[in-house]
Structures are given as C-alpha cells and as structure tokens.
Amino acid sequence: MTLVPDPLLAPLPSGLPEVKHHARIPAGFTAAGTTSGIKPSGRPDFSLVAATGGAVPAAGVFTPNRVPAAPVRLSRANLRATGGGEATCGVARAVVATSGCANAATGAAGDADQAAIGVAVASALGCRPQEVLHLSTGVIGTRLPVDVVTAEVARVAPGGLAPTDDALLAAAASLRTTDSVTKVATVAVTLPAAAGGTVACTVTGICKGVGMIHPRMATLLALVLTDATASPETLRDLLRRAAATTWDQLSVDGDTSTNDTVLLLASGAAGAASADDDPDTRAALGRAIEAVARDLARQQARDGEGASSLITCQVSGAADDADARAVARAVISSSLVKAAIHGRDANWGRIAGAAGNATLAEAAVLEAAGLAPGVAAGRAGQPAALDPDRMRIAIAGQVAYDGPAGGPAGIDKAAAREALAADEVLIRLDLGLGDGTGEAFGCPLTEGYVKENAEYTT
C-alpha cells in the first residue's frame, strides 16, 4: 500500500477565488421567493428577480435536449429579440421561476401559458415581455396554473421585491424540487472602477437540481447575478467557459433535463470598469463566475438524489485539458464506479475501465472551454489519449494502480473502505502523457435514488 501524499496524485488546486455559502445580493437587483400554490405540498414555488435600473446585459446556456420546455424556448426567443438575433445573449429586466411544473411537452398551450406569465411580469414591472427570462422545473407533461402564477406576480411585483440577501435566499429556496438543501454561492472580487481606483463587486449564484443531471451543457436551473459591468457578448463568453469546466463536468444519473438553463445578468451598479475593455478585468470576473459555478456544481453533486457523498475525480498528466476533463467526466459518470463508491468498495478496476471509455465532449463545449472552432470540431467525440502503462490511480488517499511500476499497487481494502465513508471521496488519476488537468463531480448511485425516482409522480 502506498499512501498519498504523492506529488503526482495530490489534490489539484482550483486556483479560483474563495466562495462563501451565502446569498449576497449584488447591487442593482431585487428579489422575492414565495408560495403561489403550484405545489400541492404548499412549499415555496415562485421566484422573481428584477434589475432595478431597467434591462441589463444577460446571457444564457440551455439544454440541447430535443424536447425543450416552453420556458427554454421563450427565453431563447427573448434573448434573440433583445440581442440582435443571438439566442444566447441580450438584455433582461427580470427572471421569473416556477417550481412544481416543468411546462415541458405541453405543446402550443404550454407556450401560451409561459408567454402569459411573461406578459404579467412585464406589465407589473413596466418593461417589454421580451425582457423577461423564464425558469421552470417539476413534472414533465403538466400544465402551469397560469391564473395562480399571474396572481402571484401581481401580488409580488413590484412592491414585494426587496434588495436584500434574505430575499435572494428566499428566491433560491423557491427553486427547489427534490433538493434537500438550498444552494447559494457568492464571490467578492475587486475590479478597476470606471472612475479610477478599484471597486468591490459581487458575483452570486443560486441553483437547484439533484436529478436528471448529466453533462451536455449546464444540467440544472441556475441564476448568476453580478454588479460588475460587461456587455451581453462578454457575459455569453464568460458563462459558456464557466459552464464547460464546471456544470458540463457534473453527473448524477446520466439523464439531461428538458428544462436545463443557466442565466447570467450584470447590473453594472457597482461602478466597475467594463470587462469588455481590459483583459485582466475580464479574466478576474471570469474566475469569479467560474468559482461560483464550480461551487454550485459541487453542491449539486453532494445533494444528488439519494447521494451519500460527493465524488470528485481529478485528472492530471493528460495530453491536454480537454482530455483530462473527458477522463474525469467518464469516471464520475460511470454507474459501476458510482455503485462501488456507495458500497465502499475500492474497486480501481471500475475506474480504469471508465477512464478507458472516455471520449471528448461535443464541439460546442470544447470551443467554449477554449479550443479553436476547427480543432473543436475535429476532436469532438474522439477517444481521450490514455496509456495504461503510464496511468496511475489513487482512491481516497491510497495509490491503487501504478502503471509505471507494473500495475496493481496492493491497496489496503479495509483502510480504503473506512476512507470511502467520508463526506467527499477523491479519485485521482495521473495519465503520464502531458500537462493537461481537469476535474468532474458526481455522487454514488444508491437505493435512495431508485426509490425516489420510482415514486416521483406517485
């Protein structure tokens, strides 16, 4: 048995700013989270977040599922209408979210329902319906109770919206369906001020999602707010990059949703210089957004349906970062690895097998993460480079496989079983091929997951 720390298999540093687990509302926004009556349980189910100074730059990433829900279609259309023809960035005055009904696979009637909610929000806030973005989550194939939702809009907006942390936390809580905890993350970042000197800016994210989670975009519902200054196009690029390295590296169960959406809005209210104009400012804001996204993704994996722990897979020594992310994603997506971790079985063979099946992400994800378009198109879906004679694997602090030394490393299964009971289980691989690094997040596959989803609508 060889115990880590081993320099090649030590945990990888994130290199990102510190994240606080509170909902710090950025300047220029108000929020509310309430109970409208969508959920028969009487739990909170309605959220509304609005920019106080009119429409602000906004960007989104959406599910590639070919059965997109009405809120996804409408948000894309609204960004296209306000952003000069692009369905991923534009401007927005508000984001409205409903929980308990996905409004997916509901046909033209569902589209009309979602549009009616947007009109109600726009009327209450004095903006155009195209400046309202939409999130919805819950059971597929059910209609939204439009009268209930529009009545809640009239009750909440604008008088019930507040520029407070508690209001944003309430909005986060209202997003939840099968989540067991409310998910929030905040980063403070110092940026150059427009008037000279520096200014403190806030990046805060709220999200939900613990099932139907698998990499193909940003598998969840999330809203990220900042009081920094950036154009819609800059927000689009920063959000796509953050999603590619975090939410696209997250898997709970191998299924993507019809409703997956992440939105990013920037009020500019902190008085920072524009991130469009300075590479250092852009990079600092991008790291803050990525830190929030990474932390929320980890929270989702830890709270995955039926999950008993968080599984983190970190890969080093890959030919490049794209290969490293592919291998990490393959390991945490493997049902066999998930089941082994649940059973506290340090079965490194499952990890090796999963790594050997790794293929690179689709072209759009590779491009978002930094590859040139032509390179991304050529490498999409290709096998990740891997040589078992160079690969090394550690599980929960023990080297289990050492290719350069001949293979199996004689892991202490009893010690490993105890270590696998931890709240977070780290799987480390070094591929011995280059300088590429990457990580991915998942959770064990348990009886609790099967039970919850066997009874989801009953």
C-alpha positions as CSV (number, residue, x, y, z in Angstrom):
1,M,0.0,0.0,0.0
2,T,1.3,3.4,-1.0
3,L,-0.2,6.4,0.8
4,V,-0.8,9.8,-0.8
5,P,0.6,12.5,-0.5
6,D,2.4,11.6,-3.7
7,P,3.3,14.7,-5.8
8,L,1.6,13.3,-8.9
9,L,-1.6,12.3,-7.0
10,A,-2.0,15.1,-4.5
11,P,-5.3,17.0,-4.8
12,L,-5.3,19.6,-7.6
13,P,-5.7,23.3,-6.5
14,S,-8.6,25.1,-8.1
15,G,-6.8,28.4,-8.5
16,L,-10.2,30.2,-8.1
17,P,-11.3,32.8,-5.6
18,E,-12.8,31.9,-2.2
19,V,-16.5,31.1,-2.2
20,K,-18.9,31.9,0.6
21,H,-22.1,29.9,1.1
22,H,-24.5,32.8,1.5
23,A,-26.8,34.7,-0.9
24,R,-25.3,38.1,-1.1
25,I,-27.5,40.1,-3.5
26,P,-25.5,42.3,-5.9
27,A,-26.3,46.0,-6.2
28,G,-28.9,46.7,-8.8
29,F,-31.2,43.7,-8.1
30,T,-34.3,42.9,-6.1
31,A,-35.7,39.5,-5.4
32,A,-38.6,37.5,-3.9
33,G,-39.4,33.9,-3.2
34,T,-42.9,32.9,-2.2
35,T,-45.6,30.2,-2.2
36,S,-48.1,30.7,-5.0
37,G,-49.9,27.3,-4.9
38,I,-48.3,25.4,-7.8
39,K,-47.1,22.7,-5.4
40,P,-49.8,20.7,-3.6
41,S,-47.4,20.5,-0.7
42,G,-47.7,24.2,0.0
43,R,-43.9,24.6,-0.2
44,P,-42.4,27.7,-1.8
45,D,-42.6,27.6,-5.6
46,F,-42.4,31.1,-7.1
47,S,-39.3,33.3,-7.6
48,L,-38.9,36.6,-9.2
49,V,-35.6,38.6,-9.6
50,A,-35.5,42.0,-11.2
51,A,-33.0,44.6,-12.2
52,T,-33.8,47.9,-10.6
53,G,-32.5,50.3,-13.2
54,G,-34.1,48.8,-16.3
55,A,-33.0,46.0,-18.6
56,V,-29.4,44.8,-18.1
57,P,-27.0,42.7,-20.1
58,A,-27.8,39.0,-19.9
59,A,-26.6,35.6,-21.2
60,G,-27.8,32.1,-21.1
61,V,-26.9,28.5,-21.8
62,F,-29.6,26.0,-22.4
63,T,-30.3,22.3,-22.7
64,P,-29.6,20.6,-26.0
65,N,-32.4,18.2,-25.3
66,R,-34.6,17.9,-28.4
67,V,-37.7,18.2,-26.3
68,P,-37.0,21.7,-24.8
69,A,-39.6,23.1,-22.4
70,A,-41.6,26.2,-23.0
71,P,-39.6,28.4,-20.7
72,V,-36.4,27.3,-22.6
73,R,-37.9,28.2,-25.9
74,L,-39.3,31.5,-24.7
75,S,-36.0,32.6,-23.0
76,R,-34.1,31.8,-26.2
77,A,-36.6,33.8,-28.3
78,N,-36.4,36.7,-25.9
79,L,-32.6,36.8,-25.9
80,R,-32.7,36.6,-29.7
81,A,-35.2,39.5,-29.8
82,T,-33.1,41.7,-27.5
83,G,-29.7,40.7,-28.6
84,G,-29.6,41.2,-32.3
85,G,-30.5,37.7,-33.4
86,E,-28.4,35.6,-31.0
87,A,-30.3,33.2,-28.7
88,T,-27.7,33.2,-26.0
89,C,-27.3,36.8,-25.1
90,G,-29.3,40.0,-25.0
91,V,-30.8,42.1,-22.2
92,A,-33.3,41.3,-19.5
93,R,-35.2,43.2,-16.8
94,A,-36.4,40.1,-14.9
95,V,-36.2,36.4,-14.4
96,V,-39.3,34.6,-13.3
97,A,-39.1,31.0,-12.0
98,T,-41.8,28.5,-11.1
99,S,-41.3,25.2,-9.3
100,G,-43.5,22.1,-9.3
101,C,-44.4,22.1,-13.0
102,A,-41.8,21.8,-15.8
103,N,-44.2,23.1,-18.5
104,A,-42.4,20.7,-20.9
105,A,-44.1,18.6,-23.6
106,T,-47.2,20.7,-23.2
107,G,-47.4,21.8,-26.9
108,A,-48.8,25.2,-28.0
109,A,-50.9,25.5,-24.9
110,G,-47.8,25.4,-22.8
111,D,-46.1,28.0,-24.9
112,A,-49.1,30.2,-24.5
113,D,-49.1,29.7,-20.7
114,Q,-45.4,30.7,-20.4
115,A,-46.0,33.8,-22.6
116,A,-48.9,34.8,-20.4
117,I,-46.7,34.7,-17.4
118,G,-44.1,36.8,-19.2
119,V,-46.7,39.4,-20.1
120,A,-47.9,39.6,-16.5
121,V,-44.3,40.2,-15.2
122,A,-43.6,42.8,-17.9
123,S,-46.9,44.6,-17.1
124,A,-46.1,44.6,-13.4
125,L,-42.5,45.9,-13.9
126,G,-43.2,48.3,-16.8
127,C,-40.9,46.5,-19.3
128,R,-41.4,44.6,-22.5
129,P,-42.3,40.8,-22.4
130,Q,-39.1,40.2,-24.4
131,E,-37.1,41.5,-21.4
132,V,-38.4,38.7,-19.1
133,L,-36.4,35.4,-18.9
134,H,-38.0,32.2,-17.6
135,L,-37.1,29.2,-15.5
136,S,-39.4,26.3,-14.7
137,T,-38.9,22.9,-13.0
138,G,-41.0,20.0,-11.9
139,V,-43.0,17.2,-13.6
140,I,-42.9,17.0,-17.4
141,G,-46.2,17.0,-19.2
142,T,-48.3,19.0,-16.8
143,R,-49.8,22.5,-17.4
144,L,-48.9,25.5,-15.3
145,P,-51.8,27.0,-13.4
146,V,-51.5,30.4,-15.1
147,D,-54.1,32.1,-13.0
148,V,-52.3,31.1,-9.9
149,V,-48.9,32.3,-11.2
150,T,-50.1,35.6,-12.6
151,A,-52.0,36.4,-9.4
152,E,-48.7,35.8,-7.5
153,V,-46.9,38.1,-10.0
154,A,-49.4,40.8,-9.3
155,R,-49.0,40.4,-5.6
156,V,-45.2,40.3,-5.5
157,A,-44.2,42.8,-8.2
158,P,-43.1,45.4,-7.8
159,G,-43.9,46.0,-4.1
160,G,-42.9,42.6,-2.8
161,L,-39.4,42.6,-4.3
162,A,-36.5,43.6,-2.0
163,P,-32.8,44.3,-2.5
164,T,-31.8,42.1,0.4
165,D,-29.8,38.9,0.9
166,D,-32.8,37.3,2.6
167,A,-35.0,38.0,-0.4
168,L,-32.4,36.3,-2.7
169,L,-32.2,33.4,-0.3
170,A,-35.9,33.0,-0.5
171,A,-35.8,33.0,-4.3
172,A,-33.2,30.2,-4.1
173,A,-35.4,28.2,-1.7
174,S,-38.4,28.5,-4.1
175,L,-36.4,26.9,-6.9
176,R,-36.2,23.6,-5.1
177,T,-38.0,20.4,-6.0
178,T,-36.2,17.3,-4.8
179,D,-33.3,19.3,-3.5
180,S,-32.7,18.7,0.3
181,V,-30.9,22.0,0.8
182,T,-30.9,25.4,-0.7
183,K,-27.9,26.1,-2.9
184,V,-26.2,29.5,-2.9
185,A,-22.6,30.7,-3.6
186,T,-21.0,34.2,-3.5
187,V,-17.6,35.5,-4.5
188,A,-16.3,39.0,-3.8
189,V,-14.0,40.4,-6.4
190,T,-12.1,43.7,-6.6
191,L,-12.1,45.2,-10.1
192,P,-10.9,48.5,-11.6
193,A,-13.5,51.3,-11.1
194,A,-14.8,53.2,-14.1
195,A,-13.8,56.5,-12.3
196,G,-10.4,55.3,-11.3
197,G,-9.1,53.2,-8.4
198,T,-10.8,49.9,-7.6
199,V,-14.3,48.8,-6.5
200,A,-15.7,45.8,-4.8
201,C,-18.0,43.7,-6.9
202,T,-20.2,40.7,-6.1
203,V,-20.9,37.5,-8.1
204,T,-23.7,35.4,-6.5
205,G,-25.4,32.3,-7.8
206,I,-28.4,30.3,-6.8
207,C,-29.4,27.0,-8.3
208,K,-31.5,23.8,-8.0
209,G,-31.1,20.4,-9.4
210,V,-30.2,17.0,-7.9
211,G,-31.6,14.6,-10.5
212,M,-31.7,14.5,-14.4
213,I,-28.1,15.8,-14.2
214,H,-25.6,14.9,-16.8
215,P,-23.0,16.8,-18.9
216,R,-24.4,18.3,-22.1
217,M,-24.5,22.0,-21.2
218,A,-25.2,23.0,-17.7
219,T,-27.5,20.5,-16.3
220,L,-29.6,22.4,-13.8
221,L,-31.5,25.6,-13.2
222,A,-29.3,28.4,-12.1
223,L,-29.2,32.2,-11.9
224,V,-25.9,34.1,-11.5
225,L,-26.0,37.8,-10.7
226,T,-23.3,40.4,-10.6
227,D,-23.0,44.1,-10.2
228,A,-19.9,44.2,-12.4
229,T,-20.1,45.8,-15.8
230,A,-20.0,43.7,-19.1
231,S,-21.7,43.5,-22.4
232,P,-24.1,40.7,-23.3
233,E,-21.4,39.2,-25.6
234,T,-18.8,39.2,-22.8
235,L,-21.2,37.6,-20.4
236,R,-22.0,34.9,-23.0
237,D,-18.3,34.0,-23.4
238,L,-17.6,34.0,-19.7
239,L,-20.7,31.9,-18.9
240,R,-20.0,29.4,-21.6
241,R,-16.5,29.0,-20.4
242,A,-17.6,28.5,-16.8
243,A,-20.3,26.0,-17.8
244,A,-17.8,24.0,-19.8
245,T,-15.4,23.5,-16.9
246,T,-18.0,23.0,-14.1
247,W,-21.6,22.1,-14.9
248,D,-20.5,20.2,-18.0
249,Q,-18.4,18.1,-15.7
250,L,-21.3,17.2,-13.4
251,S,-23.3,14.0,-13.4
252,V,-25.8,12.5,-11.0
253,D,-27.7,9.9,-13.1
254,G,-26.9,10.2,-16.8
255,D,-30.0,12.0,-17.8
256,T,-30.3,15.6,-19.0
257,S,-33.5,17.6,-18.5
258,T,-35.9,19.3,-20.9
259,N,-35.5,22.5,-18.8
260,D,-31.8,22.9,-18.1
261,T,-31.0,26.6,-18.0
262,V,-28.3,28.9,-16.6
263,L,-28.7,32.6,-16.8
264,L,-26.1,35.4,-16.0
265,L,-27.1,39.0,-15.5
266,A,-24.9,42.0,-14.9
267,S,-26.3,45.2,-13.4
268,G,-23.2,47.4,-13.6
269,A,-24.3,49.0,-10.4
270,A,-21.0,48.7,-8.6
271,G,-19.4,51.2,-10.9
272,A,-16.7,48.9,-12.2
273,A,-14.9,49.5,-15.5
274,S,-16.2,47.3,-18.3
275,A,-14.8,43.8,-18.5
276,D,-15.1,44.3,-22.3
277,D,-12.2,46.7,-22.4
278,D,-9.5,45.1,-20.3
279,P,-8.2,41.5,-20.4
280,D,-7.2,41.5,-16.7
281,T,-10.7,42.7,-15.6
282,R,-12.3,40.2,-17.9
283,A,-10.2,37.4,-16.5
284,A,-10.9,38.3,-12.9
285,L,-14.6,38.5,-13.5
286,G,-14.4,35.2,-15.4
287,R,-12.6,33.5,-12.5
288,A,-15.3,34.7,-10.1
289,I,-18.1,33.4,-12.2
290,E,-16.3,30.1,-12.6
291,A,-15.7,29.8,-8.9
292,V,-19.5,30.3,-8.2
293,A,-20.4,27.8,-10.9
294,R,-17.9,25.2,-9.6
295,D,-19.1,25.5,-6.1
296,L,-22.8,25.2,-7.1
297,A,-21.9,22.2,-9.2
298,R,-20.2,20.6,-6.2
299,Q,-23.2,21.3,-4.0
300,Q,-25.5,19.7,-6.6
301,A,-23.4,16.6,-6.7
302,R,-23.3,16.3,-2.9
303,D,-27.1,16.7,-2.8
304,G,-27.7,14.3,-5.7
305,E,-30.9,12.3,-5.3
306,G,-30.1,9.5,-2.8
307,A,-26.5,10.6,-2.6
308,S,-24.4,9.6,0.4
309,S,-21.3,11.6,-0.5
310,L,-19.7,13.8,-3.1
311,I,-17.4,12.1,-5.6
312,T,-14.6,14.3,-7.1
313,C,-12.4,13.0,-9.8
314,Q,-9.3,15.0,-10.6
315,V,-7.0,14.1,-13.6
316,S,-3.5,15.3,-14.2
317,G,-0.8,14.4,-16.7
318,A,-3.3,14.3,-19.7
319,A,-2.2,15.3,-23.2
320,D,-4.3,18.5,-22.7
321,D,-7.1,19.9,-20.5
322,A,-9.8,18.6,-22.9
323,D,-8.6,15.0,-22.5
324,A,-8.3,15.4,-18.7
325,R,-11.8,16.7,-18.4
326,A,-13.0,13.8,-20.6
327,V,-11.4,11.2,-18.4
328,A,-12.7,12.8,-15.2
329,R,-16.2,13.0,-16.7
330,A,-16.2,9.4,-17.7
331,V,-15.2,8.2,-14.3
332,I,-17.8,10.1,-12.3
333,S,-20.5,9.3,-14.9
334,S,-19.9,5.5,-14.6
335,S,-22.7,3.7,-12.9
336,L,-20.3,1.0,-11.9
337,V,-18.0,3.5,-10.2
338,K,-20.9,5.2,-8.5
339,A,-22.2,1.8,-7.2
340,A,-18.7,0.8,-6.0
341,I,-18.3,4.1,-4.0
342,H,-21.8,3.6,-2.5
343,G,-20.7,0.1,-1.4
344,R,-17.4,1.5,-0.1
345,D,-15.6,-0.9,-2.5
346,A,-12.2,0.4,-3.6
347,N,-12.6,-1.2,-7.0
348,W,-9.9,0.6,-9.0
349,G,-10.7,-1.7,-12.0
350,R,-14.0,0.1,-12.4
351,I,-12.1,3.4,-12.5
352,A,-9.6,2.2,-15.0
353,G,-12.4,0.8,-17.3
354,A,-14.3,4.0,-17.2
355,A,-11.2,6.1,-18.0
356,G,-10.6,3.8,-21.0
357,N,-14.0,4.6,-22.3
358,A,-13.5,8.4,-22.1
359,T,-14.4,10.5,-25.2
360,L,-14.1,14.2,-25.6
361,A,-17.1,16.5,-25.3
362,E,-19.1,17.8,-28.2
363,A,-17.7,20.6,-30.3
364,A,-19.6,23.5,-28.7
365,V,-18.4,22.5,-25.2
366,L,-14.8,22.2,-26.4
367,E,-14.9,25.5,-28.1
368,A,-16.5,27.2,-25.1
369,A,-13.6,25.8,-23.0
370,G,-11.0,27.4,-25.3
371,L,-10.3,25.2,-28.3
372,A,-10.4,26.9,-31.7
373,P,-13.6,26.1,-33.7
374,G,-11.9,23.9,-36.3
375,V,-9.9,22.0,-33.7
376,A,-13.0,21.5,-31.5
377,A,-15.0,20.2,-34.5
378,G,-12.2,17.7,-35.3
379,R,-11.8,16.4,-31.8
380,A,-15.4,16.3,-30.6
381,G,-16.4,12.8,-29.6
382,Q,-12.9,11.3,-30.1
383,P,-11.3,9.0,-27.5
384,A,-9.1,10.6,-24.9
385,A,-5.5,9.7,-25.1
386,L,-4.6,7.1,-22.5
387,D,-1.8,4.6,-21.9
388,P,-2.3,2.1,-19.1
389,D,1.4,1.6,-18.7
390,R,1.7,5.3,-17.7
391,M,-1.5,5.8,-15.8
392,R,-1.7,5.9,-12.0
393,I,-4.9,5.8,-9.9
394,A,-5.4,6.8,-6.2
395,I,-8.7,6.3,-4.3
396,A,-9.5,8.2,-1.2
397,G,-5.8,8.7,-0.4
398,Q,-4.3,5.4,-1.5
399,V,-2.5,4.5,-4.7
400,A,-4.4,1.6,-6.1
401,Y,-2.8,1.3,-9.6
402,D,0.7,2.3,-10.7
403,G,1.2,1.6,-14.4
404,P,4.9,2.6,-14.5
405,A,5.6,0.2,-11.5
406,G,3.8,-2.7,-13.2
407,G,0.1,-2.2,-12.4
408,P,-1.8,-3.1,-9.2
409,A,-0.4,-1.3,-6.1
410,G,-1.8,-3.6,-3.3
411,I,-4.4,-1.3,-1.9
412,D,-5.4,-1.8,1.8
413,K,-9.1,-2.6,1.3
414,A,-10.0,-2.2,4.9
415,A,-8.4,1.2,5.2
416,A,-9.9,2.2,1.9
417,R,-13.4,1.1,3.0
418,E,-13.1,3.4,6.0
419,A,-11.9,6.3,3.9
420,L,-14.7,5.8,1.4
421,A,-17.2,6.6,4.2
422,A,-16.1,10.3,4.1
423,D,-18.4,13.1,3.0
424,E,-16.2,13.7,-0.1
425,V,-14.4,10.9,-1.9
426,L,-11.4,12.0,-4.1
427,I,-10.4,9.8,-7.1
428,R,-7.1,10.9,-8.6
429,L,-5.6,9.9,-11.9
430,D,-2.4,10.9,-13.4
431,L,-2.1,9.8,-17.1
432,G,1.6,10.4,-17.5
433,L,1.2,11.9,-21.0
434,G,1.4,15.7,-20.6
435,D,0.4,18.8,-18.6
436,G,-3.4,18.6,-19.0
437,T,-5.6,18.8,-15.9
438,G,-9.3,18.6,-15.3
439,E,-12.0,17.6,-12.8
440,A,-15.5,16.4,-12.5
441,F,-18.2,15.9,-9.8
442,G,-20.7,13.2,-9.1
443,C,-22.2,11.1,-6.4
444,P,-22.8,7.4,-5.5
445,L,-25.7,5.5,-7.1
446,T,-27.8,4.3,-4.2
447,E,-31.1,2.6,-3.4
448,G,-32.4,6.0,-2.3
449,Y,-32.0,7.3,-5.9
450,V,-34.0,4.3,-7.3
451,K,-36.7,4.7,-4.7
452,E,-37.1,8.4,-5.2
453,N,-37.4,8.2,-8.9
454,A,-39.6,5.1,-8.8
455,E,-42.2,7.2,-6.9
456,Y,-41.6,10.6,-8.5
457,T,-45.1,11.2,-9.7
458,T,-46.9,8.9,-7.3
